[in-house]
Amino acid sequence: MKILTSIVLCLITLFCLNGLAASGAERAKRAPRSPATQPFTYANVVSSFKEAHLRATEVQPRCTIFFEGEWKNPNVYDYCVIMVENSDQDIQVTFYLTDAHEMNWITEFLDAPFFAQAETKKLFDLMNSERDVRGQNVGRFRVDFHRWQPRHAEILVFTFTPLRKASI
């Protein structure tokens, strides 16, 4: 009888724990995104594009290029080139796109866990403003944003410079 009671108690405990885990997962899905969960570093930006399985070429230790493309027909090759550069003061991410479908890589980047939700919103606002921006404060960064539209492409450049904390 003690064994049967122990088994029943174990099963009840497992069901309760499973229910708590499921409700916790549902709460996490509904919860608004909190501040950035990863630091915004060159290594983290490069890692996020590598995790997306884009082909990568390290040009030098502070510059990595990612690319993907596909033949739409025998005469048209659509592609995306992403360049991540790390200077002494900032990180610059450049997107060279030949197809509207490739804009998803910009969305993936701006939705990445190294940006807080408010920063992501402001970055999308900058991108959708259709004007060049210099020195705009966005959360933890001073951001420059530029867009060019040569004949068969679109080039978008984000430059992120960390804001310096004022010394007292």
BAGU-920038 format. One record per residue: chain; x, y, z of N, C-alpha, C in turn. Coordinates in steps of 0.02 Angstrom, whole numbers, plus 50000, padded with zeros to 5 digits. Layout:
BAGU-920038
<mol A; n.x X; n.y Y; n.z Z; ca.x X; ca.y Y; ca.z Z; c.x X; c.y Y; c.z Z>
...
This chain:
BAGU-920038
<mol A; n.x 50041; n.y 49940; n.z 50000; ca.x 50000; ca.y 50000; ca.z 50000; c.x 50043; c.y 50063; c.z 50000>
<mol A; n.x 50100; n.y 50061; n.z 50037; ca.x 50144; ca.y 50119; ca.z 50039; c.x 50173; c.y 50134; c.z 49970>
<mol A; n.x 50188; n.y 50082; n.z 49932; ca.x 50217; ca.y 50090; ca.z 49865; c.x 50165; c.y 50124; c.z 49820>
<mol A; n.x 50103; n.y 50099; n.z 49822; ca.x 50051; ca.y 50128; ca.z 49781; c.x 50039; c.y 50201; c.z 49799>
<mol A; n.x 50039; n.y 50217; n.z 49863; ca.x 50030; ca.y 50286; ca.z 49885; c.x 50088; c.y 50330; c.z 49860>
<mol A; n.x 50149; n.y 50304; n.z 49863; ca.x 50208; ca.y 50341; ca.z 49840; c.x 50203; c.y 50354; c.z 49765>
<mol A; n.x 50182; n.y 50304; n.z 49727; ca.x 50175; ca.y 50311; ca.z 49654; c.x 50122; c.y 50364; c.z 49638>
<mol A; n.x 50066; n.y 50362; n.z 49672; ca.x 50013; ca.y 50410; ca.z 49661; c.x 50037; c.y 50481; c.z 49678>
<mol A; n.x 50071; n.y 50488; n.z 49734; ca.x 50097; ca.y 50554; ca.z 49753; c.x 50148; c.y 50579; c.z 49702>
<mol A; n.x 50191; n.y 50535; n.z 49677; ca.x 50240; ca.y 50554; ca.z 49626; c.x 50205; c.y 50578; c.z 49562>
<mol A; n.x 50154; n.y 50541; n.z 49541; ca.x 50117; ca.y 50560; ca.z 49481; c.x 50082; c.y 50628; c.z 49490>
<mol A; n.x 50052; n.y 50639; n.z 49547; ca.x 50018; ca.y 50702; ca.z 49561; c.x 50070; c.y 50759; c.z 49559>
<mol A; n.x 50127; n.y 50747; n.z 49591; ca.x 50180; ca.y 50798; ca.z 49591; c.x 50204; c.y 50813; c.z 49521>
<mol A; n.x 50213; n.y 50761; n.z 49479; ca.x 50235; ca.y 50772; ca.z 49410; c.x 50184; c.y 50812; c.z 49371>
<mol A; n.x 50120; n.y 50796; n.z 49379; ca.x 50068; ca.y 50834; ca.z 49344; c.x 50067; c.y 50907; c.z 49366>
<mol A; n.x 50074; n.y 50918; n.z 49431; ca.x 50075; ca.y 50987; ca.z 49457; c.x 50135; c.y 51026; c.z 49430>
<mol A; n.x 50194; n.y 50994; n.z 49432; ca.x 50254; ca.y 51027; ca.z 49407; c.x 50248; c.y 51041; c.z 49332>
<mol A; n.x 50221; n.y 50994; n.z 49295; ca.x 50212; ca.y 51004; ca.z 49223; c.x 50165; c.y 51062; c.z 49209>
<mol A; n.x 50111; n.y 51067; n.z 49248; ca.x 50064; ca.y 51122; ca.z 49240; c.x 50095; c.y 51189; c.z 49257>
<mol A; n.x 50137; n.y 51191; n.z 49309; ca.x 50171; ca.y 51253; ca.z 49326; c.x 50220; c.y 51273; c.z 49271>
<mol A; n.x 50256; n.y 51225; n.z 49244; ca.x 50304; ca.y 51240; ca.z 49190; c.x 50267; c.y 51267; c.z 49129>
<mol A; n.x 50211; n.y 51235; n.z 49112; ca.x 50173; ca.y 51258; ca.z 49054; c.x 50145; c.y 51328; c.z 49064>
<mol A; n.x 50118; n.y 51342; n.z 49124; ca.x 50092; ca.y 51409; ca.z 49135; c.x 50148; c.y 51461; c.z 49136>
<mol A; n.x 50207; n.y 51442; n.z 49161; ca.x 50265; ca.y 51487; ca.z 49159; c.x 50286; c.y 51502; c.z 49088>
<mol A; n.x 50284; n.y 51452; n.z 49045; ca.x 50302; ca.y 51462; ca.z 48975; c.x 50251; c.y 51509; c.z 48941>
<mol A; n.x 50187; n.y 51500; n.z 48957; ca.x 50136; ca.y 51544; ca.z 48928; c.x 50146; c.y 51616; c.z 48952>
<mol A; n.x 50162; n.y 51624; n.z 49016; ca.x 50175; ca.y 51692; ca.z 49042; c.x 50234; c.y 51723; c.z 49007>
<mol A; n.x 50286; n.y 51684; n.z 48995; ca.x 50346; ca.y 51710; ca.z 48962; c.x 50330; c.y 51733; c.z 48891>
<mol A; n.x 50285; n.y 51696; n.z 48856; ca.x 50266; ca.y 51715; ca.z 48788; c.x 50228; c.y 51780; c.z 48788>
<mol A; n.x 50186; n.y 51791; n.z 48839; ca.x 50144; ca.y 51851; ca.z 48841; c.x 50181; c.y 51912; c.z 48869>
<mol A; n.x 50234; n.y 51900; n.z 48907; ca.x 50269; ca.y 51955; ca.z 48941; c.x 50303; c.y 52000; c.z 48889>
<mol A; n.x 50302; n.y 52065; n.z 48900; ca.x 50337; ca.y 52110; ca.z 48854; c.x 50412; c.y 52098; c.z 48860>
<mol A; n.x 50447; n.y 52110; n.z 48804; ca.x 50519; ca.y 52099; ca.z 48804; c.x 50552; c.y 52147; c.z 48853>
<mol A; n.x 50596; n.y 52121; n.z 48892; ca.x 50632; ca.y 52161; ca.z 48942; c.x 50693; c.y 52193; c.z 48909>
<mol A; n.x 50733; n.y 52228; n.z 48949; ca.x 50794; ca.y 52257; ca.z 48920; c.x 50837; c.y 52204; c.z 48887>
<mol A; n.x 50884; n.y 52228; n.z 48847; ca.x 50927; ca.y 52183; ca.z 48808; c.x 50954; c.y 52127; c.z 48852>
<mol A; n.x 50952; n.y 52067; n.z 48826; ca.x 50976; ca.y 52009; ca.z 48864; c.x 51047; c.y 51990; c.z 48846>
<mol A; n.x 51073; n.y 52018; n.z 48793; ca.x 51143; ca.y 52006; ca.z 48774; c.x 51176; c.y 52073; c.z 48763>
<mol A; n.x 51239; n.y 52079; n.z 48781; ca.x 51274; ca.y 52142; ca.z 48766; c.x 51279; c.y 52153; c.z 48691>
<mol A; n.x 51277; n.y 52215; n.z 48669; ca.x 51285; ca.y 52231; ca.z 48599; c.x 51360; c.y 52235; c.z 48585>
<mol A; n.x 51387; n.y 52180; n.z 48560; ca.x 51458; ca.y 52176; ca.z 48544; c.x 51466; c.y 52150; c.z 48474>
<mol A; n.x 51524; n.y 52163; n.z 48446; ca.x 51540; ca.y 52136; ca.z 48379; c.x 51531; c.y 52060; c.z 48379>
<mol A; n.x 51558; n.y 52027; n.z 48429; ca.x 51554; ca.y 51954; ca.z 48432; c.x 51482; c.y 51929; c.z 48434>
<mol A; n.x 51439; n.y 51963; n.z 48472; ca.x 51369; ca.y 51942; ca.z 48476; c.x 51331; c.y 51954; c.z 48411>
<mol A; n.x 51346; n.y 52010; n.z 48377; ca.x 51313; ca.y 52023; ca.z 48313; c.x 51335; c.y 51971; c.z 48262>
<mol A; n.x 51400; n.y 51957; n.z 48258; ca.x 51425; ca.y 51907; ca.z 48212; c.x 51394; c.y 51839; c.z 48228>
<mol A; n.x 51392; n.y 51822; n.z 48291; ca.x 51364; ca.y 51757; ca.z 48312; c.x 51290; c.y 51750; c.z 48291>
<mol A; n.x 51252; n.y 51805; n.z 48298; ca.x 51181; ca.y 51799; ca.z 48280; c.x 51171; c.y 51786; c.z 48205>
<mol A; n.x 51213; n.y 51817; n.z 48162; ca.x 51208; ca.y 51803; ca.z 48091; c.x 51233; c.y 51733; c.z 48074>
<mol A; n.x 51284; n.y 51710; n.z 48110; ca.x 51308; ca.y 51641; ca.z 48099; c.x 51255; c.y 51590; c.z 48119>
<mol A; n.x 51219; n.y 51604; n.z 48175; ca.x 51166; ca.y 51559; ca.z 48197; c.x 51110; c.y 51555; c.z 48146>
<mol A; n.x 51102; n.y 51607; n.z 48106; ca.x 51051; ca.y 51608; ca.z 48053; c.x 51074; c.y 51570; c.z 47991>
<mol A; n.x 51134; n.y 51541; n.z 47994; ca.x 51163; ca.y 51500; ca.z 47941; c.x 51177; c.y 51538; c.z 47877>
<mol A; n.x 51193; n.y 51603; n.z 47885; ca.x 51217; ca.y 51640; ca.z 47827; c.x 51290; c.y 51621; c.z 47815>
<mol A; n.x 51309; n.y 51619; n.z 47752; ca.x 51380; ca.y 51605; ca.z 47737; c.x 51421; c.y 51665; c.z 47759>
<mol A; n.x 51478; n.y 51651; n.z 47791; ca.x 51519; ca.y 51704; ca.z 47820; c.x 51590; c.y 51702; c.z 47793>
<mol A; n.x 51619; n.y 51762; n.z 47787; ca.x 51689; ca.y 51769; ca.z 47769; c.x 51718; c.y 51820; c.z 47817>
<mol A; n.x 51769; n.y 51800; n.z 47855; ca.x 51803; ca.y 51848; ca.z 47898; c.x 51856; c.y 51883; c.z 47858>
<mol A; n.x 51845; n.y 51947; n.z 47845; ca.x 51891; ca.y 51986; ca.z 47805; c.x 51955; c.y 52000; c.z 47845>
<mol A; n.x 51945; n.y 52016; n.z 47907; ca.x 51999; ca.y 52025; ca.z 47956; c.x 51966; c.y 52020; c.z 48025>
<mol A; n.x 52004; n.y 52018; n.z 48079; ca.x 51973; ca.y 52004; ca.z 48144; c.x 51918; c.y 52053; c.z 48165>
<mol A; n.x 51913; n.y 52111; n.z 48134; ca.x 51862; ca.y 52159; ca.z 48153; c.x 51812; c.y 52173; c.z 48097>
<mol A; n.x 51808; n.y 52128; n.z 48048; ca.x 51761; ca.y 52137; ca.z 47993; c.x 51740; c.y 52069; c.z 47966>
<mol A; n.x 51675; n.y 52056; n.z 47967; ca.x 51648; ca.y 51993; ca.z 47941; c.x 51593; c.y 52009; c.z 47891>
<mol A; n.x 51593; n.y 51973; n.z 47836; ca.x 51542; ca.y 51982; ca.z 47784; c.x 51500; c.y 51918; c.z 47780>
<mol A; n.x 51435; n.y 51927; n.z 47777; ca.x 51387; ca.y 51872; ca.z 47770; c.x 51350; c.y 51881; c.z 47704>
<mol A; n.x 51331; n.y 51825; n.z 47675; ca.x 51294; ca.y 51831; ca.z 47612; c.x 51249; c.y 51772; c.z 47602>
<mol A; n.x 51196; n.y 51784; n.z 47563; ca.x 51152; ca.y 51731; ca.z 47539; c.x 51121; c.y 51755; c.z 47475>
<mol A; n.x 51102; n.y 51708; n.z 47433; ca.x 51070; ca.y 51727; ca.z 47370; c.x 51039; c.y 51667; c.z 47336>
<mol A; n.x 50999; n.y 51682; n.z 47286; ca.x 50968; ca.y 51628; ca.z 47247; c.x 50951; c.y 51654; c.z 47177>
<mol A; n.x 50953; n.y 51607; n.z 47131; ca.x 50933; ca.y 51622; ca.z 47062; c.x 50857; c.y 51623; c.z 47059>
<mol A; n.x 50829; n.y 51679; n.z 47038; ca.x 50756; ca.y 51685; ca.z 47028; c.x 50737; c.y 51657; c.z 46960>
<mol A; n.x 50781; n.y 51666; n.z 46912; ca.x 50773; ca.y 51637; ca.z 46845; c.x 50843; c.y 51637; c.z 46814>
<mol A; n.x 50852; n.y 51612; n.z 46753; ca.x 50920; ca.y 51608; ca.z 46725; c.x 50957; c.y 51675; c.z 46719>
<mol A; n.x 50921; n.y 51731; n.z 46723; ca.x 50952; ca.y 51796; ca.z 46715; c.x 50954; c.y 51839; c.z 46778>
<mol A; n.x 50919; n.y 51818; n.z 46831; ca.x 50913; ca.y 51860; ca.z 46891; c.x 50937; c.y 51821; c.z 46953>
<mol A; n.x 50986; n.y 51850; n.z 46987; ca.x 51012; ca.y 51823; ca.z 47049; c.x 51000; c.y 51874; c.z 47104>
<mol A; n.x 50955; n.y 51858; n.z 47151; ca.x 50941; ca.y 51902; ca.z 47207; c.x 50986; c.y 51883; c.z 47265>
<mol A; n.x 51013; n.y 51934; n.z 47298; ca.x 51059; ca.y 51918; ca.z 47353; c.x 51059; c.y 51973; c.z 47406>
<mol A; n.x 51089; n.y 51955; n.z 47461; ca.x 51097; ca.y 52001; ca.z 47517; c.x 51169; c.y 51994; c.z 47541>
<mol A; n.x 51202; n.y 52050; n.z 47553; ca.x 51268; ca.y 52051; ca.z 47583; c.x 51263; c.y 52093; c.z 47647>
<mol A; n.x 51288; n.y 52066; n.z 47701; ca.x 51288; ca.y 52101; ca.z 47765; c.x 51360; c.y 52106; c.z 47789>
<mol A; n.x 51380; n.y 52167; n.z 47804; ca.x 51449; ca.y 52177; ca.z 47829; c.x 51445; c.y 52205; c.z 47900>
<mol A; n.x 51480; n.y 52170; n.z 47946; ca.x 51483; ca.y 52192; ca.z 48015; c.x 51555; c.y 52214; c.z 48029>
<mol A; n.x 51562; n.y 52277; n.z 48049; ca.x 51629; ca.y 52306; ca.z 48061; c.x 51633; c.y 52332; c.z 48132>
<mol A; n.x 51691; n.y 52322; n.z 48162; ca.x 51704; ca.y 52345; ca.z 48230; c.x 51762; c.y 52393; c.z 48230>
<mol A; n.x 51748; n.y 52457; n.z 48242; ca.x 51803; ca.y 52505; ca.z 48247; c.x 51818; c.y 52515; c.z 48321>
<mol A; n.x 51862; n.y 52560; n.z 48336; ca.x 51879; ca.y 52572; ca.z 48406; c.x 51820; c.y 52602; c.z 48444>
<mol A; n.x 51779; n.y 52642; n.z 48411; ca.x 51724; ca.y 52675; ca.z 48447; c.x 51655; c.y 52646; c.z 48432>
<mol A; n.x 51645; n.y 52612; n.z 48377; ca.x 51577; ca.y 52592; ca.z 48360; c.x 51575; c.y 52526; c.z 48322>
<mol A; n.x 51513; n.y 52504; n.z 48313; ca.x 51499; ca.y 52445; ca.z 48272; c.x 51454; c.y 52468; c.z 48215>
<mol A; n.x 51473; n.y 52450; n.z 48154; ca.x 51434; ca.y 52469; ca.z 48096; c.x 51409; c.y 52406; c.z 48062>
<mol A; n.x 51344; n.y 52406; n.z 48044; ca.x 51314; ca.y 52349; ca.z 48010; c.x 51284; c.y 52377; c.z 47945>
<mol A; n.x 51307; n.y 52349; n.z 47888; ca.x 51286; ca.y 52371; ca.z 47822; c.x 51248; c.y 52315; c.z 47788>
<mol A; n.x 51190; n.y 52331; n.z 47760; ca.x 51150; ca.y 52283; ca.z 47723; c.x 51147; c.y 52306; c.z 47650>
<mol A; n.x 51166; n.y 52262; n.z 47604; ca.x 51161; ca.y 52274; ca.z 47532; c.x 51110; c.y 52224; c.z 47507>
<mol A; n.x 51052; n.y 52247; n.z 47485; ca.x 50996; ca.y 52204; ca.z 47467; c.x 50976; c.y 52214; c.z 47395>
<mol A; n.x 50962; n.y 52160; n.z 47359; ca.x 50938; ca.y 52166; ca.z 47291; c.x 50866; c.y 52144; c.z 47283>
<mol A; n.x 50834; n.y 52124; n.z 47337; ca.x 50766; ca.y 52098; ca.z 47334; c.x 50730; c.y 52118; c.z 47399>
<mol A; n.x 50667; n.y 52136; n.z 47395; ca.x 50629; ca.y 52155; ca.z 47454; c.x 50625; c.y 52098; c.z 47505>
<mol A; n.x 50626; n.y 52036; n.z 47481; ca.x 50624; ca.y 51978; ca.z 47526; c.x 50683; c.y 51979; c.z 47575>
<mol A; n.x 50739; n.y 52005; n.z 47554; ca.x 50799; ca.y 52006; ca.z 47596; c.x 50794; c.y 52055; c.z 47654>
<mol A; n.x 50744; n.y 52098; n.z 47654; ca.x 50734; ca.y 52144; ca.z 47710; c.x 50724; c.y 52107; c.z 47775>
<mol A; n.x 50705; n.y 52043; n.z 47772; ca.x 50695; ca.y 52005; ca.z 47833; c.x 50758; c.y 52002; c.z 47876>
<mol A; n.x 50818; n.y 52008; n.z 47845; ca.x 50880; ca.y 52006; ca.z 47884; c.x 50886; c.y 52069; c.z 47926>
<mol A; n.x 50860; n.y 52125; n.z 47903; ca.x 50861; ca.y 52186; ca.z 47944; c.x 50814; c.y 52177; c.z 48003>
<mol A; n.x 50755; n.y 52149; n.z 47989; ca.x 50707; ca.y 52137; ca.z 48043; c.x 50737; c.y 52090; c.z 48095>
<mol A; n.x 50769; n.y 52036; n.z 48073; ca.x 50802; ca.y 51989; ca.z 48119; c.x 50854; c.y 52026; c.z 48162>
<mol A; n.x 50893; n.y 52068; n.z 48131; ca.x 50945; ca.y 52105; ca.z 48167; c.x 50915; c.y 52152; c.z 48219>
<mol A; n.x 50865; n.y 52192; n.z 48199; ca.x 50836; ca.y 52241; ca.z 48245; c.x 50796; c.y 52208; c.z 48300>
<mol A; n.x 50771; n.y 52147; n.z 48289; ca.x 50734; ca.y 52110; ca.z 48340; c.x 50780; c.y 52066; c.z 48384>
<mol A; n.x 50844; n.y 52069; n.z 48373; ca.x 50891; ca.y 52026; ca.z 48409; c.x 50892; c.y 52042; c.z 48484>
<mol A; n.x 50914; n.y 51995; n.z 48525; ca.x 50911; ca.y 52004; ca.z 48598; c.x 50962; c.y 52054; c.z 48626>
<mol A; n.x 51004; n.y 52084; n.z 48584; ca.x 51049; ca.y 52135; ca.z 48610; c.x 51019; c.y 52205; c.z 48607>
<mol A; n.x 50956; n.y 52210; n.z 48585; ca.x 50920; ca.y 52274; ca.z 48587; c.x 50860; c.y 52268; c.z 48633>
<mol A; n.x 50850; n.y 52318; n.z 48675; ca.x 50789; ca.y 52321; ca.z 48715; c.x 50730; c.y 52338; c.z 48669>
<mol A; n.x 50670; n.y 52323; n.z 48691; ca.x 50611; ca.y 52335; ca.z 48650; c.x 50605; c.y 52408; c.z 48628>
<mol A; n.x 50619; n.y 52454; n.z 48673; ca.x 50615; ca.y 52526; ca.z 48656; c.x 50667; c.y 52544; c.z 48603>
<mol A; n.x 50727; n.y 52514; n.z 48608; ca.x 50779; ca.y 52527; ca.z 48558; c.x 50759; c.y 52500; c.z 48490>
<mol A; n.x 50731; n.y 52440; n.z 48489; ca.x 50708; ca.y 52410; ca.z 48426; c.x 50656; c.y 52455; c.z 48393>
<mol A; n.x 50608; n.y 52479; n.z 48432; ca.x 50555; ca.y 52522; ca.z 48404; c.x 50586; c.y 52585; c.z 48374>
<mol A; n.x 50632; n.y 52617; n.z 48409; ca.x 50663; ca.y 52678; ca.z 48383; c.x 50705; c.y 52664; c.z 48321>
<mol A; n.x 50738; n.y 52607; n.z 48319; ca.x 50778; ca.y 52590; ca.z 48260; c.x 50733; c.y 52579; c.z 48199>
<mol A; n.x 50676; n.y 52545; n.z 48209; ca.x 50628; ca.y 52537; ca.z 48154; c.x 50602; c.y 52605; c.z 48132>
<mol A; n.x 50588; n.y 52649; n.z 48180; ca.x 50564; ca.y 52717; ca.z 48163; c.x 50616; c.y 52754; c.z 48120>
<mol A; n.x 50680; n.y 52749; n.z 48139; ca.x 50733; ca.y 52781; ca.z 48100; c.x 50734; c.y 52753; c.z 48029>
<mol A; n.x 50731; n.y 52687; n.z 48024; ca.x 50734; ca.y 52654; ca.z 47958; c.x 50675; c.y 52674; c.z 47915>
<mol A; n.x 50616; n.y 52679; n.z 47945; ca.x 50556; ca.y 52695; ca.z 47907; c.x 50546; c.y 52769; c.z 47895>
<mol A; n.x 50588; n.y 52811; n.z 47924; ca.x 50582; ca.y 52883; ca.z 47914; c.x 50604; c.y 52904; c.z 47844>
<mol A; n.x 50639; n.y 52860; n.z 47809; ca.x 50663; ca.y 52873; ca.z 47741; c.x 50706; c.y 52936; c.z 47736>
<mol A; n.x 50745; n.y 52949; n.z 47788; ca.x 50793; ca.y 53004; ca.z 47786; c.x 50856; c.y 52981; c.z 47822>
<mol A; n.x 50911; n.y 53012; n.z 47805; ca.x 50974; ca.y 52998; ca.z 47839; c.x 50972; c.y 53029; c.z 47908>
<mol A; n.x 51004; n.y 52995; n.z 47955; ca.x 51004; ca.y 53019; ca.z 48024; c.x 51076; c.y 53016; c.z 48050>
<mol A; n.x 51097; n.y 53069; n.z 48084; ca.x 51164; ca.y 53071; ca.z 48115; c.x 51156; c.y 53088; c.z 48189>
<mol A; n.x 51189; n.y 53047; n.z 48230; ca.x 51193; ca.y 53063; ca.z 48301; c.x 51129; c.y 53059; c.z 48340>
<mol A; n.x 51083; n.y 53017; n.z 48319; ca.x 51019; ca.y 53009; ca.z 48355; c.x 51029; c.y 52964; c.z 48416>
<mol A; n.x 51008; n.y 52988; n.z 48475; ca.x 51013; ca.y 52947; ca.z 48535; c.x 50957; c.y 52895; c.z 48533>
<mol A; n.x 50978; n.y 52831; n.z 48537; ca.x 50931; ca.y 52775; ca.z 48538; c.x 50953; c.y 52731; c.z 48596>
<mol A; n.x 50918; n.y 52736; n.z 48652; ca.x 50936; ca.y 52695; ca.z 48710; c.x 51008; c.y 52707; c.z 48731>
<mol A; n.x 51048; n.y 52654; n.z 48728; ca.x 51118; ca.y 52655; ca.z 48750; c.x 51166; c.y 52680; c.z 48697>
<mol A; n.x 51140; n.y 52701; n.z 48639; ca.x 51183; ca.y 52716; ca.z 48581; c.x 51170; c.y 52784; c.z 48551>
<mol A; n.x 51221; n.y 52809; n.z 48517; ca.x 51213; ca.y 52863; ca.z 48469; c.x 51213; c.y 52828; c.z 48402>
<mol A; n.x 51162; n.y 52838; n.z 48361; ca.x 51153; ca.y 52799; ca.z 48300; c.x 51155; c.y 52846; c.z 48239>
<mol A; n.x 51193; n.y 52824; n.z 48189; ca.x 51191; ca.y 52854; ca.z 48122; c.x 51156; c.y 52803; c.z 48078>
<mol A; n.x 51111; n.y 52827; n.z 48036; ca.x 51077; ca.y 52782; ca.z 47988; c.x 51077; c.y 52815; c.z 47920>
<mol A; n.x 51097; n.y 52776; n.z 47870; ca.x 51098; ca.y 52801; ca.z 47801; c.x 51067; c.y 52749; c.z 47755>
<mol A; n.x 51034; n.y 52774; n.z 47703; ca.x 51003; ca.y 52730; ca.z 47653; c.x 51018; c.y 52758; c.z 47584>
<mol A; n.x 51039; n.y 52713; n.z 47540; ca.x 51049; ca.y 52730; ca.z 47469; c.x 51011; c.y 52680; c.z 47427>
<mol A; n.x 50988; n.y 52703; n.z 47369; ca.x 50952; ca.y 52659; ca.z 47324; c.x 50981; c.y 52665; c.z 47254>
<mol A; n.x 51038; n.y 52633; n.z 47242; ca.x 51063; ca.y 52632; ca.z 47174; c.x 51015; c.y 52592; c.z 47130>
<mol A; n.x 51030; n.y 52585; n.z 47068; ca.x 50982; ca.y 52559; ca.z 47019; c.x 50949; c.y 52492; c.z 47037>
<mol A; n.x 50985; n.y 52442; n.z 47058; ca.x 50955; ca.y 52376; ca.z 47070; c.x 50967; c.y 52351; c.z 47141>
<mol A; n.x 50974; n.y 52397; n.z 47189; ca.x 50988; ca.y 52375; ca.z 47257; c.x 50965; c.y 52427; c.z 47307>
<mol A; n.x 50969; n.y 52408; n.z 47369; ca.x 50957; ca.y 52454; ca.z 47424; c.x 51013; c.y 52442; c.z 47475>
<mol A; n.x 51043; n.y 52496; n.z 47499; ca.x 51098; ca.y 52492; ca.z 47547; c.x 51077; c.y 52529; c.z 47610>
<mol A; n.x 51078; n.y 52494; n.z 47666; ca.x 51061; ca.y 52524; ca.z 47730; c.x 51119; c.y 52515; c.z 47777>
<mol A; n.x 51138; n.y 52569; n.z 47811; ca.x 51196; ca.y 52567; ca.z 47855; c.x 51175; c.y 52594; c.z 47924>
<mol A; n.x 51187; n.y 52553; n.z 47975; ca.x 51176; ca.y 52573; ca.z 48045; c.x 51244; c.y 52577; c.z 48078>
<mol A; n.x 51258; n.y 52633; n.z 48111; ca.x 51319; ca.y 52639; ca.z 48150; c.x 51299; c.y 52653; c.z 48223>
<mol A; n.x 51324; n.y 52611; n.z 48268; ca.x 51307; ca.y 52614; ca.z 48339; c.x 51369; c.y 52634; c.z 48379>
<mol A; n.x 51364; n.y 52691; n.z 48413; ca.x 51418; ca.y 52713; ca.z 48457; c.x 51390; c.y 52714; c.z 48528>
<mol A; n.x 51420; n.y 52677; n.z 48574; ca.x 51395; ca.y 52677; ca.z 48643; c.x 51397; c.y 52747; c.z 48672>
<mol A; n.x 51344; n.y 52765; n.z 48708; ca.x 51344; ca.y 52830; ca.z 48742; c.x 51390; c.y 52826; c.z 48802>
<mol A; n.x 51429; n.y 52877; n.z 48812; ca.x 51474; ca.y 52880; ca.z 48869; c.x 51434; c.y 52903; c.z 48930>
<mol A; n.x 51448; n.y 52871; n.z 48986; ca.x 51417; ca.y 52892; ca.z 49049; c.x 51453; c.y 52955; c.z 49073>
<mol A; n.x 51414; n.y 53004; n.z 49093; ca.x 51445; ca.y 53066; ca.z 49118; c.x 51481; c.y 53052; c.z 49184>
<mol A; n.x 51542; n.y 53077; n.z 49190; ca.x 51578; ca.y 53068; ca.z 49253; c.x 51561; c.y 53123; c.z 49302>
<mol A; n.x 51559; n.y 53103; n.z 49364; ca.x 51538; ca.y 53150; ca.z 49416; c.x 51599; c.y 53174; c.z 49453>
